[in-house]
Amino acid sequence: MPPTVVIVGRPNVGKSTLFNRLVGRSYAIVDATPGVTRDRREGAAHLGPLAFTVVDTAGYEEADPESLETSMRRQTAAAIAAADVVLFVIDVRSGVTPVDESFARWLRRRTKPVILVANKCEGKVGKSGLVEALGLGFSEPVAISAAHGEGLVDLYDALAPYVPDVVENKGDIESQSAERGEGPIKLAIVGRPNVGKSTLVNCMLGEERVVTSPIAGTTRDAVAIKWNYEGRAIELIDTAGLRRRGRVVDELEKMAAADAERAVDLAHVVVLVLDATVGLDKQDLTIAKRIFDEGRAFVVAVNKWDLIDERRKTRQPIADRLERSLPQARGAPLLTFSALTGAGTDRLLPTVLAAYGRWNKRVPTARLNSWLNGVEQRHPPPAIDGRPVRLRYITQAKTRPPTFVLFMSRQAELPGSYIHYLENELRGAFDLAGVPIRVHQRRGKNPFDKKER
């Protein structure tokens, strides 16, 4: 297991910029607004030959014990407790502030090794801040510019004693593991703001891993958490709430929404969380459609079930509207629970694993063609341009999602209604309920046509 390096400091000193620099891509949201990062965010980092896990944290602020900022501080403290080494980042252009001094005193009481990192040292800027930083009681600060990639050689020298592992060809190893299906299941938790996504994540993990609050929009980054459930590796991804695009005017919320959508694009299974007190909203359907368009396995999770008295009258309209408005979601698992009390949440992971299995399912060609003969006899395809179309055979081209190629007697485009009919029949015949299905049409070769030889 690689060493863990945690980045800490007060808000807006460049922690997320340094995090992105170390992981090699724009992973964490970066904005000039202080306090953008609220949860711990982990990533696989490289600095020269050094390989380690880097953790981005919320900015350290002194606040009321019941405030959101205090919850964020608890997350930072938990990250430090699990760290092998801490990078304490300051902004040399602003000099050492009282918050920096307070945080430094707090860090010195911990047993973790601390490397003082003086950020925003572009060119010769911040010389006086470097001298002032010596008074924080740590070793000589490492001068860097995370935005411009300056000073990383010095940071490498400072980290090398604490990160001894040298990993060669790590990317090749990871890609080979992914090809063998040994990688973690990527599980994204999505939904509108304030439906209880972060509360559900904490309930599943059994700890306060992400910040929760009654304030809508608390989660900003899509936070990936590596986890193990009954021997199966899972990468659990908490995301920001997705509102209708027309209502999103704040630039920071736009970035958070884009991050959540990217999490859906990269996920294997997506759990759409609904608020039982609201039901199935139009925005929920928009999110569900995106999940299916991206070909992800799909589970509907109705939260806040403890607040519902007439449960039957609440559940059935949700299921009916989902099937009516999104026919491809027919048969998708629909669970009810309370993330706050934990009642019913034990059924979620088994359901997710079952959906993942269906998403990876491969059907033998012989079974497919036996099924196709029966389907064609019961409901032949409509004639096109007055000429009949013969369905010759079908085969599965790939999984994730299940994708089939249908060969026909001549070049034609079957109506969408007939393709939907075939998709629904496939779901029923081969236990693919709630899984996106792709059916591609091809013309089969005619052995008696000289032009095709």
N, C-alpha and C positions, 0 to 999 in steps of 0.2 A: 504494500500500500504506500503510495507516495506521501512525502511529508506535506503538512498543511501550513500555508502561509496566509495570515489574516491581515488585511489592510484596514487600519483604523485612523481616526482623526476627526476633527470638527467638520461641520458641513462646508461644502464648496471649496475644499482644498485640492481636489483632483483625484480622489480615491477611485472613482469609477473610471476615470480616464486611464489611470495606471492599471487598473484591472483589465480593461480592454486591451491595453498595450501588451500585457503579459499573456493573455489568452490568444492574442493574435487576430482579434476581430471585434467589431462593435457589438458586444454582447450585452453590456449594461447600458441603460439609458443615461445619457450625459446631457445636462442642461445647466445654464447659468443660475437657475433658481436653486437656492439652498434647500437641502433636505429632500432631494429627488429620490434617493435610495432610502428605502424603509425596511427592507428585509435582507437577510443574509443571502448572498448569491455566490455560488461556487462555479469554478471552471478549471479545466485542465490547462496548466500554464507551462511555458517553456522559456528559459532564459539561457541562451547558448545550449550547452549539453545538459543543463539542469532541468529536471522535470518535477513538478509539484502541483498540488491542488491549491489554488488561490481563492480566497473568500473576500468578497466585497461586503462592507457593512454600512449601516446608517451612520450619519454624522453624530458625534457626541455633543449633547446639549444638556444643560442643567434645567430641569423642568419639574412641574407638579407631579407627585407620585401617581396620580390617576390619569395623567395625560398620555396622548399618543406617543410623545417623545420618550416617555419613560418606558413604554413597551418596546420602543426601538432600541433603547439602551440595554434592555435585558437581552435582546437578540445579539447585540455586540458583545456583551459579557459572556454569553454562551459560546459565541464563536471563538473568543480569546481562550476560554477554558479548554477548548478542543485543539488549539493551535500548537504547532511546533515552534513557530517563530512569528513575531508580530512586526509589521511595518507600520510605524507611527508617522503619518504624513502631516506636514505643516506647509503652509503657504508662506514662502520667504518674502514675497512682495508685501504681505500684510504684517510681517513681523510676528513675534511670539505674542499671542493674546492671552488674557486671563483664562479663557476656556482651555487653551493649549496647556497652560501651567496646571490647571485643575486636573486635566486628563493625564498629564505626565505624572502627577502625584499618585493618581489612582493606579496607573500602570506599574509604577515602581513597587507597589505593594503586592503585585502579582509575581509569580515565579517564572513567567515566560520570558525568554530572551527577546529584547526589543531592539530593532534597527530604526534609528531616526532618519526619515527621508524628507529632505527639503525640496519640495516641488516648486515648479514655475521659475526655475533658474535659467531661463533662456538667455543666452549670451552672458553678460556680466550683471544681469539684473539680480538683486537680492543679496549682494555681498554682505551688507550690514545685517541682514536677517540670519545669515549663516553663523555669524559671530554670536548674535543674540541667542541662537538655538543651543549653543553650548551650555547655557545656563539651565536647560531642562533636566540635566543630570544623566544624560545618556552618552554614548560614545559620539565621536565626531559625526555630524550629519552627512548623509550621502546626497549630494546635489544632483538633481535630475530635472528634466522637463518631460513629463509624461506625454504631453500633447505633441512634442516634437521628437521624442525618442532619444533625447540627449541624456548622458550619464548612466546608461544601462550597464556599461562595462563595470563601473564602480558599484552599482547595485549587485551585479553578479558576484563581485569579490566579497561583498558583505554577506550575501546569502549562502555562498559556497560551504562555509563551515557547518551550516544547519541543514543543508539539502545535499547530502552526499551521493544520493542515487543518480546515476547517469543512465538514461534510457536511450538505447539506439533502436532505430527503425520502429518507434512506437506506433507511428501512423499505419505502417504495414501490418503490425500485429492487430491493431484495432479493426482495420478493414477486413482482415481475414476472419476475425471473430464475428463481425457483423454478417459476413457472407454465410457463416455456419449457423447463424441464428442464435448465437450465444450472447448477444448484447442484451441490455436491459429493455424491458417493455416501456416505451415512452407513453405515459398516461397524462393527458392534459385535462385540467379541470377548468371549464369555461362557463360563461353565463353573463347575465346582466349585472350591473353593480348592486351590491348589498343583498345578494341572494344566499350568502353564507359559504362561498367557495373556500375562503381561508379558514373558516371555522371547521369545515369538513376536512381540509388537509391536516389541521392540528389534531382532529379527532382520530383520523386514520393512523397518524404517526404516534399518537399517545403522548405528545408533548407540544409546548407552545413554540413551534418551529417558525411560523410566520405571524406577522403582526395582524391582529384583528381589531376592528373598531366599528361602531354603528355608523360612522361617517362613510358615505359612499365614496369610492375611489381611493380607499386606503392603500390597496395593492397597486403598484405601478409597473415594476419589472415582472416579467414572466420568470418566476423563481423555480429552478429545477433542483429537486432534492433526490439524491440517490438513497434507495431504500431496499429492503429485502423482505418479501412476504412469502412465508412458507417455502423458503429455499429458492424463490424466483426473484431475480434482480429487477427492480422497477425504478424508473426515473419519473418521479411524480412532479408535475409542473403546475404550479398555482399561477393564475393569470389575472390581469386587470379586468374589471367589468367592461363589457362591450355595450355601449349605447348606440342609438341610431346615428349614422354618420352626420345627418343634418344638425344634430344637437351638439356635436363635438366641435367646439371652436377654439378651445385652449390647445396650444401647440404641445404642451406636455402630455395632455390626455390623448392627443393624436398619436404621439410616439408610443404611449402605453398600449393603445388599441392595436397599433401595428405590431407591437411585440407579442400581444396575445394572439393575433391572427397568424403570425409566424409560428407560434407554438402549435396551433392547430395543423398548419401545413406539415410540420415535422413529426407530429405525434403518430403513434400506432392506434391508440384507442383514445377517444374523447368522451368525457362525461359532461353532458350538458345539465347544469344545475338550475332548477326552477324554484321559484318561491311559491309554496302551496297556497299562501294567502292571496296571491295575485292570479295564479293559473298560468296558462300558456299564452304569453304575450306575442304580438307581431314580431318584436325583435328576437324573441326566442326562436321563432320559425326561420328568421333570416340567418341566425347563427347555425341552426340545424342544417339548413340548405348548404351553407358553406362547408360544413363538416362532410356532407355527402358528396358535394362537388369535388372536394379534395380526396375523396376515396378513403376516409378514415372509418375504423370501427366505431360504433355509436352506442352510448348508453344514456338514457334519460333518468335523472335523479331529482326527485321532488323533495326539497328540504322544507323545514319548519312544519313537519307533519304533526308535531305536538300541539300546534295552535289550531288544528282543524277538528271540529266537532262532527260534522256530517261528512265522513271520509269517503263514502261511496259516491256521493253526489259531487265530490271534488275531483276524485281520480278519473272517473269515466269521461267527463268532458275533455280532460287533458288528452287522454288516449284517443278519443274520437276526433278531436281537432287535429292532432298530429297526423293521424292516418289520412284524414280528408285533405289537409293542406300539403302534406308531404308523403305521397303514396309510397315512395321508395323506402320510407322508414317503417313500413308495415312490419309488425312483429318485433320491433326494436324493444329491448328490455326497458321496463319502466319501474323504477324502485321508489318507494316512499320511506322517509326516515327523518330523524331530527339530529342534525350535526351537533347541536348544543347539548343535548342529553346523551347522545350516542345511540339511542334506540333505533334499531334497523340498519345501522351502518355496517354491521358485520356481513351483510349480504352483498355489499358493493364489490369488493375485490373478487370473490368467486364469479360474479356476473361479468366483471371486466375480463377475467382470464378466459371465460367461455366465449365472449365476444371476440377476443384476440385469436382464439382457436379457429372460430368460423372465418375470420378475416384471412387466415393463413391456409384455409382448407383447399385441397386439390382433389378434384373428382376424376376418376379414371375415364378415359375416352369411351370405352365400351359401355359404361353405365350412361354416359351422356347421350350417346347415339341411340341407345335403347329408349331413353326418355324422350328424345327428339321425335322418334317414330310415333310414339304414343300421342305426343302433343300435336303433331301435324295431322294425325287422323282425327283427333277430337276437334281441332280448330285449325283448318288449313289457312295458310297465308292468303291475303286478298290478291286478286289479279291486279297487275300493274300494266297500264296502257292496253287493257283488254287481253293480256296474255298471262297465263298462270305462272307462278313461281314455285319451283320445287326446292325444298330444303334438303340438301345432300348430306351434310354431316356437320358436326360441331366438335370442337376440342377446346380445352382450357389452355390459354397461352401463358398465364401467370397468376400468382396470388397477390394479396396485399394491394388492392382488393382483388377478389376473384374476377378474372377477365377471360371472356370466351370469344372465340372466332367462329362465326357461323358461315358456312359455305353454301352458296345457292346455285341454282341451275343457270342463271344468267345475270348479267350486270343489271342490278336494280336496287332501289332503296326502299326497304320495307317501311310502312308507316310507323311513326313513333308509338302509336297505340299498340301495334302488334309486338314491337320490341319490349314495351312495358309488360305486355302479357307474358312474353317469354321470361323476362326477369322475375316476375312474380311466381311463375311456375318453377323456375330454378330455385328460388328461395324455399318454396314449399317442399320440393322433392328432395333437396340435398341439405336441409337444415342450415340455411343461410339467412335466417330472419334478422332483419335490422342491419345487414351488411350491404354496403354499396356494391353493385354488380355492373360490370361493363360488358356489352355485347357488340362486337365489331362485325360488320358484314363484308363478306368477300365472295367473289365469283369463282366457282369451282372450274377447273380446266375440263374442256370437252375433248376426249381422246380422238374423236372423229373430225375435229376441226383442224385442217391443215395449217391454218394461220397460227395456231397455238403451239404447234410442234416445233 
